[in-house]
Amino acid sequence: MEHRSPLIAGVGLADRARASRWPARLDVTQSATGLVLVLFMWVHMGFVSSILVSKDAMWTITRFFEGYFFFGTSYPWIVSLAVALILVLLVAHAVLAVRKFPGNYHQFTTFRAHMRMMRHEDTTLWFWQVFTGFALFFLASVHLYIMLTRPDRIGPYESSDRVWSEHLWPLYILLLLAVELHGGIGLYRLAVKWGWFAGNDPNATRRRLKMIKWAITVFFLALGFATLAAYIKIGIEHESRYGERYVPSHLQVVPAPIDAGRNVK
């Protein structure tokens, strides 16, 4: 007699077992892309904030990623390749995450009522993660498109001109708030979901992780706003020379002194 696996809703158990692996795989992929994007965000903030050290420091880091110190000349398209990779990761992460968003207005209002009734902090954090994630899909896309198409316009003066003279500072304020809140909450939820740093007391672990999460968020927000303020200040000072590229001090040509006595007869 031919053996048949039991049916549930017209689907064999073996088929259901195979099909059930995909949500788990998608969750792992979503977590991995999110983790990579968070780590990139932190590293990127470190590079961008080099303007707080000096204009020369920011110029050096920018040219490093353009291959200047390897090839003797800059190739901005290298930056475009890196940006394209980040853009692909962002889109993949967004597509995977949107599966868990409320699908319509009715689901959204049901969730809001549920959240207000429970007053559970992790549920509220998830709501803000969804909200900031939705905002990032638009805000980050604008920034990445600019970096993708104009990688040659990155530098102390070039970036400051973009922030101030091209009136993009409101975008960067919103982007900074969204990315730091979304990244911090996402990292906290990853740690809880996959049991990172788990202790004997789950509640104590969550409290500790939340303290670390908020400390990291406050640190990067403070660093980000200080960095943005520095670019705005330079942009204001450089407004009358908009479009001028920055030349580091060691490459500036110092005019030869005029010999006042050579024309004396």
Backbone as CSV, one residue per row, in Angstrom:
resi,resn,N_x,N_y,N_z,CA_x,CA_y,CA_z,C_x,C_y,C_z
1,MET,0.852,-1.200,0.000,0.000,0.000,0.000,0.884,1.246,0.000
2,GLU,0.520,2.177,-0.806,1.310,3.422,-0.904,1.093,4.260,0.348
3,HIS,2.198,4.702,0.920,2.111,5.527,2.125,1.920,6.982,1.738
4,ARG,0.959,7.623,2.332,0.709,9.034,2.087,0.855,9.789,3.409
5,SER,1.504,10.928,3.329,1.636,11.743,4.537,0.299,12.370,4.860
6,PRO,-0.001,12.563,6.164,-1.271,13.178,6.553,-1.411,14.551,5.922
7,LEU,-2.667,14.941,5.657,-2.943,16.232,5.048,-3.497,17.196,6.078
8,ILE,-3.026,18.424,6.000,-3.583,19.497,6.806,-3.921,20.625,5.854
9,ALA,-5.207,20.931,5.761,-5.693,21.961,4.839,-5.229,21.659,3.419
10,GLY,-5.189,20.367,3.065,-4.856,19.986,1.700,-3.376,19.989,1.396
11,VAL,-2.515,20.184,2.386,-1.068,20.225,2.170,-0.426,19.153,3.034
12,GLY,0.445,18.328,2.443,1.119,17.289,3.196,2.023,17.863,4.265
13,LEU,2.219,17.121,5.372,3.075,17.605,6.458,4.497,17.837,5.977
14,ALA,4.989,16.946,5.117,6.352,17.123,4.614,6.468,18.424,3.824
15,ASP,5.418,18.693,2.999,5.441,19.942,2.232,5.372,21.148,3.146
16,ARG,4.559,21.060,4.192,4.457,22.180,5.123,5.766,22.405,5.848
17,ALA,6.489,21.321,6.180,7.779,21.457,6.862,8.790,22.156,5.969
18,ARG,8.775,21.755,4.675,9.711,22.408,3.750,9.345,23.876,3.566
19,ALA,8.057,24.167,3.425,7.626,25.545,3.199,7.906,26.423,4.402
20,SER,7.849,25.855,5.612,8.008,26.651,6.825,9.434,27.140,7.023
21,ARG,10.377,26.586,6.265,11.759,27.032,6.420,11.964,28.437,5.846
22,TRP,11.168,28.820,4.867,11.394,30.094,4.200,11.200,31.314,5.099
23,PRO,10.146,31.363,5.924,10.051,32.505,6.836,11.273,32.647,7.736
24,ALA,11.810,31.507,8.190,13.010,31.556,9.030,14.207,32.077,8.238
25,ARG,14.343,31.605,6.996,15.454,32.078,6.166,15.341,33.576,5.893
26,LEU,14.118,34.021,5.633,13.911,35.450,5.377,14.202,36.270,6.627
27,ASP,13.845,35.744,7.792,14.145,36.439,9.051,15.650,36.556,9.270
28,VAL,16.371,35.475,8.993,17.831,35.501,9.141,18.440,36.526,8.180
29,THR,17.960,36.539,6.933,18.475,37.488,5.953,18.164,38.922,6.358
30,GLN,16.956,39.141,6.853,16.587,40.479,7.319,17.487,40.916,8.472
31,SER,17.729,40.014,9.409,18.599,40.329,10.550,20.019,40.613,10.092
32,ALA,20.527,39.812,9.146,21.910,39.980,8.673,22.081,41.306,7.945
33,THR,21.149,41.636,7.051,21.252,42.907,6.322,21.111,44.085,7.274
34,GLY,20.228,43.955,8.266,20.081,45.027,9.245,21.344,45.236,10.055
35,LEU,21.973,44.130,10.472,23.210,44.228,11.254,24.316,44.877,10.439
36,VAL,24.450,44.471,9.186,25.487,45.061,8.322,25.252,46.561,8.148
37,LEU,24.004,46.963,7.961,23.686,48.373,7.768,23.952,49.189,9.037
38,VAL,23.660,48.614,10.201,23.939,49.318,11.456,25.439,49.516,11.637
39,LEU,26.211,48.460,11.403,27.667,48.566,11.538,28.231,49.564,10.536
40,PHE,27.709,49.552,9.309,28.141,50.535,8.315,27.812,51.956,8.768
41,MET,26.636,52.125,9.336,26.217,53.443,9.810,27.204,53.980,10.845
42,TRP,27.621,53.140,11.779,28.553,53.578,12.808,29.925,53.917,12.216
43,VAL,30.401,53.069,11.328,31.703,53.327,10.699,31.626,54.598,9.856
44,HIS,30.539,54.746,9.118,30.351,55.934,8.286,30.350,57.199,9.139
45,MET,29.675,57.148,10.288,29.654,58.306,11.181,31.058,58.653,11.665
46,GLY,31.853,57.629,11.925,33.233,57.883,12.334,34.025,58.591,11.259
47,PHE,33.840,58.186,10.000,34.558,58.840,8.898,34.076,60.272,8.687
48,VAL,32.758,60.455,8.674,32.191,61.780,8.418,32.569,62.765,9.524
49,SER,32.618,62.275,10.762,32.919,63.158,11.889,34.388,63.559,11.948
50,SER,35.194,63.061,11.025,36.602,63.494,10.979,36.719,64.993,10.736
51,ILE,35.648,65.624,10.253,35.668,67.071,10.060,35.845,67.793,11.389
52,LEU,35.474,67.132,12.492,35.652,67.727,13.816,37.124,67.786,14.204
53,VAL,37.943,66.936,13.579,39.389,66.963,13.828,40.010,68.101,13.026
54,SER,39.809,68.071,11.725,40.301,69.140,10.849,39.793,68.897,9.437
55,LYS,39.858,69.935,8.609,39.481,69.774,7.202,40.451,68.824,6.508
56,ASP,41.733,68.915,6.852,42.717,68.024,6.239,42.443,66.563,6.572
57,ALA,42.005,66.290,7.802,41.695,64.906,8.197,40.539,64.366,7.377
58,MET,39.503,65.181,7.177,38.360,64.740,6.386,38.767,64.532,4.933
59,TRP,39.591,65.426,4.391,40.074,65.290,3.006,40.873,63.990,2.860
60,THR,41.729,63.686,3.837,42.562,62.484,3.780,41.712,61.216,3.748
61,ILE,40.696,61.143,4.610,39.838,59.963,4.640,39.061,59.826,3.336
62,THR,38.566,60.957,2.806,37.821,60.925,1.546,38.691,60.404,0.412
63,ARG,39.897,60.920,0.292,40.786,60.494,-0.788,41.257,59.055,-0.594
64,PHE,41.336,58.605,0.644,41.719,57.217,0.901,40.725,56.267,0.242
65,PHE,39.438,56.547,0.400,38.414,55.674,-0.175,38.276,55.859,-1.682
66,GLU,38.866,56.895,-2.217,38.891,57.073,-3.666,40.148,56.461,-4.288
67,GLY,40.990,55.832,-3.459,42.187,55.166,-3.958,43.359,56.077,-4.205
68,TYR,43.293,57.309,-3.726,44.352,58.296,-4.002,45.717,57.833,-3.512
69,PHE,45.753,57.234,-2.332,47.036,56.848,-1.736,47.535,55.499,-2.245
70,PHE,46.724,54.825,-3.064,47.140,53.560,-3.666,47.559,53.740,-5.121
71,PHE,46.805,54.586,-5.838,47.017,54.734,-7.277,47.648,56.065,-7.667
72,GLY,47.800,56.967,-6.685,48.388,58.266,-6.989,47.406,59.263,-7.571
73,THR,46.169,58.852,-7.777,45.109,59.732,-8.255,43.774,59.224,-7.704
74,SER,42.775,60.077,-7.712,41.484,59.718,-7.137,40.564,59.111,-8.185
75,TYR,39.840,58.075,-7.783,38.822,57.451,-8.620,37.504,57.449,-7.853
76,PRO,36.700,58.517,-7.983,35.442,58.598,-7.226,34.475,57.451,-7.514
77,TRP,34.608,56.787,-8.670,33.696,55.694,-8.988,33.824,54.536,-7.989
78,ILE,34.954,54.468,-7.285,35.096,53.450,-6.243,34.064,53.690,-5.143
79,VAL,33.866,54.958,-4.812,32.849,55.314,-3.821,31.464,54.952,-4.344
80,SER,31.233,55.186,-5.637,29.933,54.845,-6.229,29.638,53.358,-6.108
81,LEU,30.646,52.516,-6.293,30.452,51.078,-6.153,30.048,50.709,-4.734
82,ALA,30.726,51.312,-3.758,30.393,51.036,-2.355,28.974,51.507,-2.034
83,VAL,28.616,52.687,-2.544,27.271,53.217,-2.313,26.220,52.318,-2.957
84,ALA,26.502,51.813,-4.158,25.568,50.921,-4.849,25.326,49.658,-4.016
85,LEU,26.376,49.122,-3.407,26.231,47.936,-2.563,25.353,48.228,-1.352
86,ILE,25.575,49.376,-0.712,24.762,49.757,0.441,23.313,49.967,0.027
87,LEU,23.110,50.542,-1.154,21.750,50.759,-1.647,21.023,49.427,-1.871
88,VAL,21.738,48.445,-2.408,21.154,47.114,-2.609,20.777,46.493,-1.260
89,LEU,21.661,46.612,-0.277,21.375,46.075,1.053,20.174,46.783,1.679
90,LEU,20.098,48.105,1.482,18.980,48.866,2.036,17.654,48.420,1.436
91,VAL,17.625,48.267,0.120,16.394,47.841,-0.550,16.007,46.431,-0.117
92,ALA,16.996,45.530,-0.053,16.718,44.151,0.375,16.171,44.123,1.798
93,HIS,16.799,44.902,2.678,16.341,44.949,4.071,14.927,45.514,4.161
94,ALA,14.649,46.548,3.378,13.322,47.171,3.404,12.257,46.208,2.888
95,VAL,12.563,45.498,1.805,11.601,44.556,1.235,11.285,43.434,2.226
96,LEU,12.316,42.958,2.917,12.103,41.891,3.898,11.350,42.403,5.125
97,ALA,11.640,43.644,5.528,11.003,44.188,6.731,9.549,44.537,6.509
98,VAL,9.216,44.957,5.276,7.846,45.414,5.013,6.844,44.269,5.145
99,ARG,7.316,43.027,5.138,6.420,41.887,5.338,5.697,41.968,6.677
100,LYS,6.339,42.616,7.654,5.789,42.645,9.004,5.082,43.954,9.318
101,PHE,5.052,44.877,8.352,4.338,46.130,8.554,2.824,45.872,8.502
102,PRO,2.017,46.693,9.179,0.559,46.600,8.982,0.214,46.760,7.510
103,GLY,-0.621,45.856,6.999,-0.897,45.838,5.570,-1.894,46.868,5.101
104,ASN,-2.708,47.402,6.019,-3.696,48.399,5.643,-4.029,49.250,6.862
105,TYR,-4.903,50.219,6.656,-5.238,51.153,7.732,-5.933,50.439,8.885
106,HIS,-6.772,49.466,8.580,-7.462,48.727,9.637,-6.465,47.994,10.535
107,GLN,-5.480,47.334,9.935,-4.457,46.646,10.724,-3.649,47.638,11.559
108,PHE,-3.378,48.806,10.975,-2.611,49.818,11.698,-3.366,50.310,12.929
109,THR,-4.640,50.631,12.761,-5.427,51.114,13.903,-5.597,50.021,14.957
110,THR,-5.726,48.765,14.520,-5.819,47.656,15.472,-4.542,47.542,16.292
111,PHE,-3.406,47.676,15.601,-2.132,47.607,16.313,-1.982,48.769,17.288
112,ARG,-2.348,49.993,16.865,-2.229,51.148,17.755,-3.095,50.958,18.998
113,ALA,-4.300,50.455,18.828,-5.160,50.207,19.981,-4.542,49.157,20.901
114,HIS,-3.969,48.116,20.298,-3.298,47.059,21.063,-2.106,47.630,21.830
115,MET,-1.323,48.490,21.170,-0.137,49.066,21.794,-0.523,49.961,22.978
116,ARG,-1.557,50.794,22.797,-1.993,51.690,23.865,-2.576,50.917,25.048
117,MET,-3.236,49.821,24.762,-3.834,49.026,25.828,-2.747,48.322,26.644
118,MET,-1.755,47.748,25.962,-0.727,46.976,26.662,0.286,47.874,27.348
119,ARG,0.618,48.994,26.705,1.666,49.892,27.217,2.955,49.124,27.497
120,HIS,3.311,48.303,26.528,4.518,47.478,26.634,5.646,48.181,25.883
121,GLU,6.752,48.407,26.568,7.816,49.230,25.992,8.380,48.633,24.706
122,ASP,8.546,47.315,24.658,9.102,46.693,23.456,8.150,46.826,22.270
123,THR,6.849,46.771,22.542,5.872,46.972,21.472,5.945,48.394,20.946
124,THR,6.105,49.367,21.846,6.259,50.770,21.433,7.534,50.964,20.622
125,LEU,8.613,50.319,21.035,9.867,50.408,20.284,9.692,49.845,18.873
126,TRP,8.946,48.755,18.758,8.708,48.183,17.429,7.963,49.180,16.546
127,PHE,6.971,49.885,17.131,6.231,50.888,16.359,7.169,51.962,15.843
128,TRP,8.062,52.467,16.694,8.995,53.509,16.267,10.013,52.970,15.271
129,GLN,10.346,51.703,15.382,11.232,51.106,14.390,10.561,51.069,13.018
130,VAL,9.269,50.731,12.994,8.520,50.727,11.738,8.428,52.139,11.173
131,PHE,8.105,53.107,12.029,7.947,54.500,11.591,9.247,55.053,11.030
132,THR,10.357,54.874,11.761,11.636,55.393,11.287,12.127,54.623,10.067
133,GLY,11.819,53.322,10.004,12.200,52.541,8.828,11.493,53.034,7.580
134,PHE,10.202,53.351,7.719,9.442,53.889,6.589,10.029,55.228,6.145
135,ALA,10.397,56.077,7.120,10.992,57.375,6.786,12.349,57.206,6.118
136,LEU,13.132,56.243,6.595,14.470,56.030,6.036,14.434,55.600,4.582
137,PHE,13.402,54.871,4.202,13.329,54.413,2.816,13.341,55.597,1.853
138,PHE,12.814,56.731,2.287,12.799,57.933,1.449,14.017,58.820,1.727
139,LEU,14.304,59.068,3.004,15.395,59.977,3.357,16.755,59.426,2.937
140,ALA,17.013,58.161,3.255,18.303,57.563,2.918,18.464,57.418,1.411
141,SER,17.367,57.161,0.708,17.452,57.002,-0.747,17.929,58.287,-1.418
142,VAL,17.472,59.440,-0.926,17.909,60.722,-1.489,19.414,60.895,-1.290
143,HIS,19.873,60.668,-0.076,21.296,60.830,0.227,22.157,59.858,-0.586
144,LEU,21.737,58.596,-0.650,22.517,57.600,-1.379,22.538,57.896,-2.875
145,TYR,21.440,58.420,-3.412,21.420,58.775,-4.839,22.421,59.888,-5.130
146,ILE,22.491,60.871,-4.243,23.463,61.961,-4.429,24.882,61.419,-4.384
147,MET,25.162,60.555,-3.415,26.502,59.986,-3.302,26.831,59.067,-4.485
148,LEU,25.802,58.404,-5.002,26.007,57.493,-6.130,26.334,58.255,-7.401
149,THR,25.654,59.364,-7.624,25.807,60.110,-8.878,26.849,61.215,-8.806
150,ARG,27.163,61.689,-7.612,28.152,62.765,-7.469,29.221,62.409,-6.436
151,PRO,29.914,61.294,-6.610,30.919,60.909,-5.614,32.114,61.856,-5.592
152,ASP,32.284,62.647,-6.667,33.398,63.588,-6.729,33.143,64.823,-5.873
153,ARG,31.921,65.004,-5.385,31.583,66.181,-4.591,31.553,65.829,-3.105
154,ILE,32.572,65.123,-2.648,32.711,64.788,-1.236,34.030,65.375,-0.749
155,GLY,33.976,66.158,0.296,35.160,66.798,0.835,34.760,67.886,1.807
156,PRO,35.717,68.514,2.473,35.385,69.549,3.466,34.535,70.685,2.905
157,TYR,34.933,71.245,1.755,34.148,72.317,1.155,32.962,71.755,0.373
158,GLU,33.200,70.687,-0.376,32.166,70.124,-1.228,30.956,69.646,-0.408
159,SER,31.226,68.913,0.676,30.136,68.420,1.528,29.448,69.559,2.267
160,SER,30.224,70.537,2.717,29.647,71.688,3.413,28.764,72.511,2.483
161,ASP,29.192,72.657,1.231,28.355,73.357,0.254,27.030,72.630,0.054
162,ARG,27.089,71.307,-0.006,25.868,70.528,-0.197,24.934,70.695,1.006
163,VAL,25.505,70.686,2.202,24.696,70.796,3.407,24.051,72.179,3.513
164,TRP,24.839,73.227,3.268,24.329,74.589,3.504,23.822,75.276,2.231
165,SER,24.690,75.440,1.256,24.316,76.209,0.071,23.260,75.500,-0.772
166,GLU,23.251,74.174,-0.763,22.241,73.424,-1.511,21.034,73.067,-0.637
167,HIS,21.014,73.613,0.593,19.851,73.548,1.478,19.429,72.115,1.833
168,LEU,20.413,71.243,2.038,20.088,69.858,2.396,20.173,69.599,3.896
169,TRP,20.496,70.628,4.685,20.642,70.401,6.120,19.343,69.927,6.782
170,PRO,18.135,70.376,6.358,16.931,69.794,6.991,16.800,68.295,6.732
171,LEU,17.161,67.869,5.509,17.127,66.439,5.188,18.061,65.663,6.101
172,TYR,19.267,66.208,6.328,20.250,65.486,7.129,19.869,65.458,8.609
173,ILE,19.153,66.463,9.089,18.668,66.423,10.472,17.668,65.281,10.635
174,LEU,16.707,65.212,9.726,15.710,64.141,9.783,16.354,62.770,9.575
175,LEU,17.309,62.701,8.639,17.992,61.438,8.367,18.775,60.973,9.588
176,LEU,19.451,61.901,10.261,20.228,61.549,11.451,19.319,60.996,12.542
177,LEU,18.209,61.677,12.805,17.279,61.207,13.832,16.721,59.829,13.484
178,ALA,16.291,59.666,12.235,15.680,58.407,11.824,16.670,57.251,11.865
179,VAL,17.878,57.467,11.345,18.824,56.369,11.226,19.352,55.932,12.597
180,GLU,19.573,56.885,13.503,20.099,56.510,14.816,19.035,55.824,15.666
181,LEU,17.795,56.316,15.614,16.728,55.658,16.361,16.435,54.273,15.783
182,HIS,16.335,54.187,14.461,16.037,52.902,13.828,17.160,51.897,14.074
183,GLY,18.395,52.329,13.914,19.526,51.427,14.096,19.663,50.947,15.527
184,GLY,19.486,51.873,16.487,19.601,51.482,17.892,18.517,50.503,18.314
185,ILE,17.266,50.805,17.918,16.158,49.905,18.254,16.342,48.560,17.561
186,GLY,16.755,48.606,16.301,16.948,47.365,15.556,18.008,46.481,16.181
187,LEU,19.105,47.089,16.630,20.170,46.297,17.248,19.696,45.688,18.566
188,TYR,18.932,46.455,19.331,18.371,45.925,20.582,17.451,44.733,20.300
189,ARG,16.587,44.876,19.300,15.657,43.796,18.979,16.382,42.567,18.437
190,LEU,17.474,42.783,17.714,18.275,41.656,17.246,18.866,40.889,18.428
191,ALA,19.398,41.637,19.402,19.999,40.994,20.572,18.965,40.178,21.339
192,VAL,17.744,40.712,21.474,16.683,39.986,22.181,16.222,38.781,21.369
193,LYS,16.037,38.996,20.066,15.495,37.937,19.214,16.410,36.728,19.139
194,TRP,17.707,36.975,18.998,18.632,35.860,18.806,19.365,35.454,20.083
195,GLY,18.984,36.081,21.206,19.524,35.655,22.492,20.955,36.070,22.742
196,TRP,21.415,37.160,22.099,22.775,37.644,22.353,22.851,38.203,23.771
197,PHE,23.937,37.911,24.453,24.205,38.429,25.803,23.120,38.007,26.794
198,ALA,22.444,36.898,26.511,21.372,36.439,27.393,21.941,35.988,28.732
199,GLY,21.242,36.363,29.790,21.650,35.950,31.129,20.600,35.047,31.750
200,ASN,20.746,34.812,33.057,19.801,33.943,33.747,18.449,34.616,33.950
201,ASP,18.464,35.951,34.011,17.231,36.709,34.214,16.909,37.474,32.933
202,PRO,15.918,37.022,32.128,15.591,37.689,30.864,15.202,39.157,31.045
203,ASN,14.461,39.480,32.109,14.036,40.862,32.335,15.236,41.762,32.630
204,ALA,16.167,41.243,33.437,17.375,42.021,33.740,18.214,42.216,32.480
205,THR,18.260,41.179,31.629,19.003,41.282,30.371,18.408,42.360,29.482
206,ARG,17.082,42.397,29.392,16.417,43.413,28.561,16.664,44.814,29.092
207,ARG,16.599,44.968,30.399,16.863,46.297,30.983,18.280,46.742,30.687
208,ARG,19.232,45.824,30.803,20.630,46.157,30.529,20.827,46.505,29.058
209,LEU,20.209,45.720,28.168,20.331,45.983,26.739,19.705,47.329,26.357
210,LYS,18.597,47.684,27.002,17.961,48.971,26.713,18.846,50.129,27.164
211,MET,19.475,49.981,28.310,20.385,51.033,28.776,21.534,51.216,27.795
212,ILE,22.106,50.096,27.327,23.194,50.171,26.345,22.699,50.786,25.044
213,LYS,21.488,50.364,24.620,20.910,50.877,23.379,20.736,52.391,23.435
214,TRP,20.170,52.912,24.529,19.955,54.349,24.627,21.273,55.106,24.768
215,ALA,22.247,54.526,25.449,23.560,55.173,25.562,24.212,55.306,24.187
216,ILE,24.137,54.243,23.382,24.694,54.281,22.032,23.958,55.301,21.170
217,THR,22.621,55.321,21.269,21.828,56.263,20.473,22.164,57.706,20.820
218,VAL,22.228,58.010,22.120,22.550,59.378,22.555,23.943,59.772,22.085
219,PHE,24.902,58.838,22.189,26.275,59.142,21.771,26.337,59.498,20.293
220,PHE,25.713,58.661,19.452,25.802,58.903,18.016,24.955,60.099,17.578
221,LEU,23.864,60.378,18.286,23.102,61.583,17.982,23.920,62.830,18.318
222,ALA,24.586,62.826,19.473,25.421,63.968,19.852,26.563,64.153,18.858
223,LEU,27.217,63.042,18.496,28.305,63.117,17.521,27.790,63.588,16.170
224,GLY,26.621,63.089,15.765,26.054,63.459,14.473,25.679,64.917,14.397
225,PHE,25.039,65.444,15.443,24.651,66.855,15.431,25.872,67.770,15.507
226,ALA,26.898,67.368,16.271,28.132,68.155,16.310,28.786,68.183,14.933
227,THR,28.782,67.042,14.247,29.357,66.956,12.903,28.571,67.801,11.907
228,LEU,27.250,67.704,11.970,26.405,68.491,11.064,26.598,69.982,11.315
229,ALA,26.718,70.372,12.581,26.949,71.778,12.909,28.276,72.266,12.324
230,ALA,29.295,71.400,12.336,30.589,71.783,11.767,30.478,72.008,10.256
231,TYR,29.746,71.129,9.558,29.568,71.302,8.118,28.756,72.564,7.811
232,ILE,27.756,72.850,8.624,26.959,74.068,8.424,27.830,75.303,8.610
233,LYS,28.660,75.299,9.649,29.548,76.433,9.915,30.501,76.660,8.735
234,ILE,31.117,75.595,8.248,32.029,75.719,7.114,31.259,76.168,5.877
235,GLY,30.041,75.639,5.684,29.237,76.020,4.531,28.883,77.493,4.532
236,ILE,28.554,78.030,5.714,28.242,79.459,5.821,29.468,80.294,5.478
237,GLU,30.622,79.909,6.018,31.860,80.647,5.755,32.279,80.561,4.293
238,HIS,31.931,79.440,3.644,32.381,79.194,2.275,31.314,79.562,1.243
239,GLU,30.203,80.116,1.672,29.079,80.366,0.777,29.440,81.263,-0.397
240,SER,30.251,82.274,-0.142,30.629,83.196,-1.222,31.558,82.545,-2.245
241,ARG,32.144,81.412,-1.895,33.047,80.693,-2.821,32.475,79.319,-3.162
242,TYR,31.143,79.263,-3.247,30.458,78.001,-3.531,31.025,77.330,-4.781
243,GLY,31.287,76.037,-4.665,31.820,75.277,-5.802,33.321,75.093,-5.764
244,GLU,34.000,75.885,-4.937,35.457,75.747,-4.825,35.795,74.440,-4.110
245,ARG,36.753,73.721,-4.646,37.167,72.462,-4.026,38.240,72.718,-2.971
246,TYR,38.221,71.859,-1.965,39.192,72.013,-0.888,40.549,71.459,-1.306
247,VAL,41.590,72.205,-0.985,42.974,71.778,-1.212,43.659,71.726,0.143
248,PRO,44.172,70.563,0.551,44.803,70.466,1.869,46.036,71.333,1.970
249,SER,46.421,71.613,3.183,47.514,72.560,3.425,48.826,72.101,2.796
250,HIS,49.081,70.781,2.781,50.368,70.309,2.274,50.438,70.330,0.740
251,LEU,49.293,70.550,0.079,49.296,70.639,-1.379,49.094,72.063,-1.885
252,GLN,48.889,72.995,-0.974,48.703,74.375,-1.384,50.027,74.967,-1.839
253,VAL,49.974,75.684,-2.944,51.167,76.330,-3.492,51.326,77.682,-2.823
254,VAL,52.436,77.840,-2.156,52.718,79.106,-1.478,53.410,80.040,-2.460
255,PRO,52.851,81.237,-2.721,53.483,82.184,-3.646,54.894,82.529,-3.227
256,ALA,55.762,82.586,-4.212,57.154,82.939,-3.918,57.225,84.386,-3.463
257,PRO,58.065,84.683,-2.477,58.161,86.054,-1.982,58.722,86.978,-3.071
258,ILE,58.202,88.179,-3.101,58.640,89.175,-4.098,59.911,89.847,-3.579
259,ASP,60.914,89.842,-4.429,62.177,90.494,-4.084,62.016,91.990,-4.339
260,ALA,61.818,92.726,-3.234,61.553,94.159,-3.390,62.754,94.914,-3.922
261,GLY,63.928,94.341,-3.760,65.118,95.100,-4.159,65.598,94.816,-5.561
262,ARG,64.954,93.822,-6.256,65.501,93.425,-7.552,65.230,94.467,-8.637
263,ASN,64.189,95.308,-8.412,63.887,96.329,-9.422,64.569,97.649,-9.125
264,VAL,65.285,97.682,-8.022,65.976,98.917,-7.680,67.275,99.022,-8.481
265,LYS,67.436,100.105,-9.206,68.647,100.294,-10.021,69.746,100.983,-9.221
